[in-house]
């Protein structure tokens, strides 16, 4: 089940990203409703366009984190952990792996995105960036509320305000939804992850 979930999320995520990258120019936006747009952007960082430190360090950290999480899921399956817990962990792993695929291979298999032309596949290894240095494709934009700050407010008065402004992808959504579910329903399992057993072994 965990394997099927991970594969399904990866296929959906990559299908959406490849369609957006090869069908839309950079920063192009398609209006679906007043509060939902398909907007093509790319970023070098983490979920929702955040960027923390070196790109290569971030990519290597993702590789290690995915490996550790995969091993942990395998352990939980062997211990017959609750199905919902396994599902949530699998969603986190699939989302992280989805964005890692962008970093690993998109720079090697696509030309550089541009506002003036569509991206396309190139001979593998001749793309816009080396291994682990590709950009993550984002596309979902939900400006649920657009308004102006009242002029009397300090610092932001009169400025345009958008809620919710981040542009994200299917992998980001998979991670975010699963993390919320883990915090709401599986805090007991989370509290028992690794460190307590290691401490007990040391004391013994």
C-alpha positions in Angstrom: 0.0 0.0 0.0 2.8 2.4 0.9 4.5 1.7 -2.4 1.4 2.3 -4.4 0.7 5.6 -2.6 4.2 6.8 -3.3 4.2 5.8 -6.9 0.8 7.3 -7.5 1.7 10.7 -6.0 5.0 10.8 -7.9 3.2 10.0 -11.2 0.6 12.7 -10.7 3.1 15.2 -9.5 5.5 14.7 -12.4 2.7 14.6 -15.0 1.5 18.0 -13.8 5.0 19.5 -13.7 6.0 18.3 -17.1 2.7 19.5 -18.6 3.1 22.9 -17.1 6.8 23.2 -18.0 6.3 22.2 -21.6 2.9 24.0 -22.2 3.4 27.3 -20.4 6.0 30.0 -20.5 7.6 31.1 -17.3 5.3 33.3 -15.2 2.4 32.6 -17.5 -0.9 32.3 -15.6 -4.2 30.6 -16.5 -7.3 31.8 -14.6 -9.4 28.9 -13.5 -11.6 31.0 -11.1 -11.1 34.3 -9.3 -9.4 32.5 -6.5 -7.5 29.7 -8.4 -4.8 30.2 -11.0 -2.4 27.9 -12.7 0.8 30.0 -12.6 4.1 28.7 -13.8 7.1 29.6 -11.6 10.3 27.9 -10.6 12.3 28.1 -7.4 15.6 26.9 -6.1 14.4 26.2 -2.6 12.0 24.3 -0.4 8.2 24.0 -0.2 6.2 27.1 -1.3 9.3 28.7 -2.8 11.2 29.1 0.4 15.0 29.1 0.1 17.4 28.1 2.9 21.1 28.0 2.3 23.0 26.3 -0.5 21.1 24.5 -3.3 23.5 21.5 -3.4 23.3 21.2 0.4 19.5 21.3 0.3 19.4 18.6 -2.4 21.7 16.3 -0.5 19.7 16.9 2.7 16.6 15.8 0.8 18.3 12.6 -0.4 19.3 11.7 3.2 15.9 12.6 4.7 14.1 10.6 2.1 16.3 7.6 2.8 15.8 7.8 6.5 12.0 8.3 6.1 11.8 5.3 3.8 13.6 3.1 6.3 11.3 4.3 9.1 8.2 3.6 7.0 9.5 0.1 6.3 10.0 -0.4 10.1 6.5 0.8 10.8 5.0 -1.6 8.2 6.8 -4.5 9.8 5.4 -3.5 13.2 1.9 -3.3 11.9 1.5 0.4 12.7 -1.9 2.1 12.1 -2.8 2.3 8.4 -3.5 6.0 8.5 0.0 6.6 10.0 1.6 4.7 7.2 -0.4 6.6 4.6 0.6 10.0 6.0 4.3 9.0 6.2 4.1 7.8 2.6 2.5 11.1 1.5 5.4 13.0 3.1 8.0 10.8 1.4 6.3 11.0 -2.0 6.1 14.8 -1.8 9.7 15.1 -0.8 10.8 12.7 -3.6 8.7 14.6 -6.1 10.6 17.8 -5.5 13.9 16.0 -5.4 13.3 14.6 -8.9 13.0 18.1 -10.1 16.3 19.0 -8.5 18.1 15.9 -9.7 17.0 15.6 -13.3 15.1 18.7 -14.6 18.3 20.7 -15.1 19.7 17.8 -17.1 16.7 17.1 -19.3 15.1 20.5 -20.1 16.3 23.8 -21.5 16.1 26.9 -19.4 12.6 28.2 -18.9 11.7 31.7 -20.2 8.8 34.1 -20.4 9.3 34.2 -24.2 9.2 30.5 -25.2 8.2 27.1 -24.1 10.6 24.7 -22.4 11.4 21.4 -24.2 13.3 18.2 -23.6 17.0 18.2 -24.6 19.5 15.4 -24.8 20.1 14.2 -21.3 22.9 16.0 -19.6 22.8 19.0 -21.9 20.1 21.0 -20.0 20.3 24.2 -18.1 21.9 22.8 -14.8 24.0 19.9 -13.5 22.8 17.0 -11.4 21.0 18.1 -8.1 20.9 21.7 -9.3 17.6 21.7 -11.2 14.7 24.1 -10.3 11.5 23.0 -8.7 8.3 23.6 -10.8 5.4 25.2 -9.0 2.0 26.1 -10.4 -1.0 26.2 -7.9 -1.9 29.8 -6.9 -4.9 30.4 -4.6 -5.3 34.2 -4.0 -8.3 33.6 -1.8 -8.5 37.2 -0.6 -7.1 40.3 -2.5 -7.5 43.7 -1.0 -5.7 46.8 0.1 -4.5 47.5 3.7 -6.3 50.5 5.2 -4.2 53.6 4.8 -4.2 54.3 8.5 -2.2 51.1 9.3 1.5 51.7 10.0 4.1 50.3 7.6 1.6 48.5 5.3 -1.1 51.1 4.9 -2.3 51.3 1.3 -0.3 48.3 0.1 -1.8 45.4 -1.8 -2.6 42.3 0.3 -3.1 38.8 -1.0 -4.1 35.8 1.1 -3.0 33.0 0.2 0.0 34.2 -1.9 2.5 31.2 -2.1 2.6 29.3 -5.4 3.1 25.5 -4.8 2.9 22.1 -6.5 1.2 18.8 -5.9 4.2 17.5 -4.0 4.1 20.4 -1.6 0.4 19.8 -1.0 1.0 16.2 -0.3 3.6 17.1 2.3 1.5 19.8 3.9 -1.8 17.8 4.2 0.0 14.8 5.6 1.9 16.8 8.2 -1.4 18.4 9.4 -3.0 15.0 9.7 0.0 13.6 11.6 -0.1 16.5 14.1 -3.9 16.1 14.5 -4.3 12.3 14.7 -0.9 10.7 15.2 0.9 12.6 17.9 1.3 9.5 20.0 3.2 7.7 17.2 5.3 10.9 16.6 6.3 11.1 20.2 7.7 7.6 20.1 10.1 8.2 17.1 13.7 7.0 17.7 15.3 9.1 20.4 13.5 7.6 23.5 14.7 4.1 22.6 18.3 5.3 22.0 18.3 7.1 25.4 17.0 4.0 27.2 19.7 1.8 25.6 22.4 4.2 26.8 21.1 4.2 30.4 21.0 0.4 30.4 
